[in-house]
């Protein structure tokens, strides 16, 4: 079930635009129909894949900076596609790349502008009815209200719990009991119903809803809808129980073995490719204050097992406390504790390269929840339900939370991490790692 079919229509139109742009840009240097078809396929797949990684095929709000990010994505994808197509076309023309980039970029700008105008002025608002006016119902109502890009309006709640009705404090009204669902849905032109009831509903309530909800009205479970719009797992007892059953599925045996092999191969490759930069960093750190090159700290790994995480030391050794954690603390670029030479090392996360050794030792993975210190782990374990569930997988060099929200509270971080635990696949982790690399290279990763 999808939230917005218009995203698929948008993607289809932009695929046609890319094909048209490639024909104009590359038909002068192609000698056969097969060449142009293969070239169109390469360009379309690469451009749309990179735009998807940048979030352009998600239901979200746009800002002026997206104009630049769109150009960046289109240009990089077109350049790579041009290089890949070189053996097929027998040459590489920079003018063809520039022409195709401009056609695709300005074409997408026009399409997106029309799309936003359609959403703003012509697309009907979807009316949402929430069954359950308790804590879960109010939470999902707040999430919907905080995301105007969804094009949804919560018209009200249905609730049979008299306590919730007596304690009504929301700006959204309680419209009646579940028995009234048929009339409420009809009177309020409801398009979607979200079930946000904590306990299992008895047969009377289910019968009322089954009788009252027309076949054309979509029905979502609150945790599922929450995950769709936030990309986080809704952490309650039932959701974590289902997470356990998903975790122990047999498919994860092959996945785990392949992931470990890929981690080792990639860690070795990264160490080799970054060797010149690593040597410069090591020499610069040593000569800065003649202190140790590496900084190690105990972090919590899979199933709560502690390990020593390795990083390049980027701060003066006499100015850093033993419990310092730059994964949690916000460090300014001009922080006096940072060695001047190491500012560029931190900006481009070169200090994380030694964690490849943690990966080779099997303590970490390329992708997974970021490891935290022992003190943070035990404090959160005592205060945040289900915190230890994020340790069901090996911690990662990067993760779903890091590329989505670098500054978030522990509860929000747990939601992202458990969403990763539930949905992890090799293909998705590859996409996460590519986004991480892109942010590192451009210096945008905090």
Beta strands, then each sheet from edge to edge (+ up, - down):
strand 1: 126-131
strand 2: 152-158
strand 3: 174-176
strand 4: 192-195
strand 5: 218-221
strand 6: 294-300
strand 7: 306-312
strand 8: 364-367
strand 9: 395-398
sheet 1: 3+ 2+ 1+ 4+ 5+
sheet 2: 6+ 7-
sheet 3: 8+ 9+
end
